[in-house]
Amino acid sequence: MGWTHADDQPAYDAARELQHHVGPRWLVFWGPASRSFWGFLRGGPHPLILSAPTARGLVDKIQRHRR
C-alpha cells in the first residue's frame, strides 16, 4: 500500500490552521517527506527556518523566537 496525499490530510489541515494562527510573517507548511512541520520567517536580516515533528512543537519554537 502506497502513500497518498489524503493520508496526511490532518497534517496539512494543522499546517493551514497554524499558518492562520502565526500570521503573515511566517510561512508554515507540512513536509510529507520529512514528516515534520516547517516554519520560515519572512523578512528580517537573517533567514530563520524552524521545524518540529508536531504542530504544537512548531508553535512552541515560534513563540520562543518571538520573545
C-alpha positions as CSV (number, residue, x, y, z in Angstrom):
1,M,0.0,0.0,0.0
2,G,1.5,3.3,-1.1
3,W,1.2,6.7,0.5
4,T,-1.3,9.2,-0.8
5,H,-1.8,12.9,-0.2
6,A,-5.0,12.1,1.6
7,D,-3.1,10.1,4.2
8,D,-1.6,13.3,5.5
9,Q,-4.7,15.5,5.3
10,P,-4.9,16.0,9.1
11,A,-1.2,17.3,9.0
12,Y,-2.0,19.6,6.0
13,D,-5.0,20.9,7.9
14,A,-3.0,21.5,11.0
15,A,-0.4,23.4,9.0
16,R,-3.1,25.6,7.4
17,E,-4.5,26.4,10.8
18,L,-1.1,27.1,12.3
19,Q,-0.4,29.5,9.3
20,H,-3.5,31.4,10.2
21,H,-2.5,31.5,13.9
22,V,1.0,32.8,13.5
23,G,0.2,35.3,10.8
24,P,1.8,36.5,7.6
25,R,5.4,36.9,8.9
26,W,5.7,33.1,8.8
27,L,5.3,30.7,6.0
28,V,4.1,27.4,7.5
29,F,3.7,24.0,5.9
30,W,3.7,20.2,6.4
31,G,6.6,18.4,4.8
32,P,5.4,14.9,3.8
33,A,8.9,13.6,3.1
34,S,10.4,14.9,6.3
35,R,7.3,14.1,8.4
36,S,7.7,17.5,10.0
37,F,6.0,20.9,10.2
38,W,8.2,23.8,8.9
39,G,8.1,27.5,9.6
40,F,10.1,30.1,7.6
41,L,10.3,33.6,9.0
42,R,9.6,36.1,6.2
43,G,11.8,39.2,6.1
44,G,14.3,40.2,8.7
45,P,18.0,40.5,8.5
46,H,18.7,36.7,8.8
47,P,16.8,33.8,7.5
48,L,15.2,31.6,10.1
49,I,13.9,28.1,9.5
50,L,12.3,26.1,12.2
51,S,10.9,22.6,12.2
52,A,9.2,20.1,14.5
53,P,7.5,16.8,14.2
54,T,4.3,18.2,15.7
55,A,2.3,21.3,15.1
56,R,2.4,22.1,18.8
57,G,6.2,21.7,18.7
58,L,6.5,24.3,15.9
59,V,4.1,26.7,17.7
60,D,6.4,26.4,20.8
61,K,9.5,27.2,18.8
62,I,7.9,30.1,17.0
63,Q,6.7,31.5,20.4
64,R,10.2,31.2,21.9
65,H,11.6,33.1,18.9
66,R,9.1,35.9,19.4
67,R,10.4,36.6,22.9
